Structures are given as C-alpha cells and as structure tokens.
C-alpha cells in the first residue's frame, strides 16, 4: 500500500503541474447541467492523464470519475475515485481556489486520499493506515469548542432558502462561508478552520475528504444522518463525531426544493 500511496502523490503533483503549465492557454468552457456547472478541456485532459497513468501502472484496478463513463461501484474491488478539477467555475473565473482530488478504495474501504490545492501548493494526503498531513505537517484531530466560535461552509442557495435549517445553524455560529469548491471547503475543515461543510455533492466531490476526515474524527453523512450512497448527487455534510448530535438539532428538512 505504501508504494501505491507514493505513486498517487507523485501522480497528483504531476496533474497539478500540467494544470499550471496550461493555464495561460485559451480555456474552452462547456456547460453541463446548468450555467454554473462547467467543464473545460483541462478537466478532461487532466482526467485522461490520471486514468491513463493509473491503469498503466495498475491495470486490474477500476475507475470512478467525474467526466465520462467511468462509474465503477466503489464496493467492488480496487477503485480510484477522481475529480480532476474540483471548483471548475473558480478555475475559469479566478484561476484560484480549485483542487485535484484522488481517493483509493478496496472493497468499499478507503485506503488513502489526496486533495491538492494547486495554486497554494498544499497537498492534503493520508487516511487509512497513513497519517493525515498538509504537505509535511501532521494535521490535528478535531479540537472542540463552543458552536459560537466556529464558522461553517455551505452554498448560497441553501443559505438563502434555509434548506435543511442551514441558515438557522449559521445564526448560532460565527457565520458561513461559500468557497465554490468542495475540495477547498473540506481542506478548511481538515485544518480546523471550519466546523462543517453542508451542500449537495456527487461522490467524486466527497470521496477523498471522507477518507481524510475519518482519520481526524469526522463523519461524512447525508443530511438525514445516513451513509452516502457513493452513486448519486445527495445532500452531504462533513461533521465532527463530537458535534453530530448538536448539529442535528439544526439540520432538518425545511424549505428544500
């Protein structure tokens, strides 16, 4: 497993370098399901690079990725979950606050994961048998404090409509932030800078973070407290185990469309 983990880290760094090298080129942008759900040729190229390198080195493994038809069930065999550029709208509009995410599962058990904040050159890596680190710094498990001393993250739509009581929860905290990227939001949790991230996500958006967070005392759950299905878009939250009961007093179905 150590060799596979080392391979994954090197691979994700190479993907980041590829993105940086191509950022001065003209970026071709397409809309997928909505005007804010974007994909670029860079997303496709980075995913192709990751998939090709993984299958060249581990031909018996399978892929579950954001783009295309790679949708392997993570509970069956050795599966890599890929989000080539998380925060594509940020990538297009700001060239900042986006990340490459990679997670590795064996028969549904997370073995390790990586979130690479490309522009900050911050690699979050570990999980399973490995310590969770940001670059060379070991990250601390969740450190509890009163709710009113935490920020949370969500998305503007949930806050505006008070979906699942997110706006109510915000009033009990210091406030809410919206980063436009699941990877960036989850990285803030891993650093202890956010209490929770509550939004609607696909499996490739939360797979890596769920492995990293579990090692530090966090749970990745649907908004009704169940395990995500790792197949469809769902309301998802990453929460500290110690704070779950307290947060569930606020996270309820209200105003959801």
Secondary structure as UniProt FT lines:
FT   HELIX           2..22
FT   TURN            23..24
FT   STRAND          29..31
FT   TURN            35..36
FT   STRAND          38..40
FT   HELIX           41..57
FT   TURN            59..60
FT   STRAND          62..65
FT   TURN            68..69
FT   TURN            74..75
FT   STRAND          78..86
FT   HELIX           88..93
FT   STRAND          99..106
FT   TURN            107..108
FT   STRAND          109..117
FT   TURN            118..121
FT   STRAND          122..127
FT   TURN            128..129
FT   STRAND          130..134
FT   TURN            135..136
FT   STRAND          137..138
FT   HELIX           147..149
FT   STRAND          151..153
FT   HELIX           156..161
FT   HELIX           163..165
FT   HELIX           166..172
FT   STRAND          175..177
FT   HELIX           182..190
FT   TURN            191..192
FT   STRAND          197..201
FT   HELIX           203..215
FT   TURN            216..217
FT   STRAND          218..222
FT   TURN            223..224
FT   STRAND          234..240
FT   HELIX           241..243
FT   HELIX           244..248
FT   TURN            249..250
//
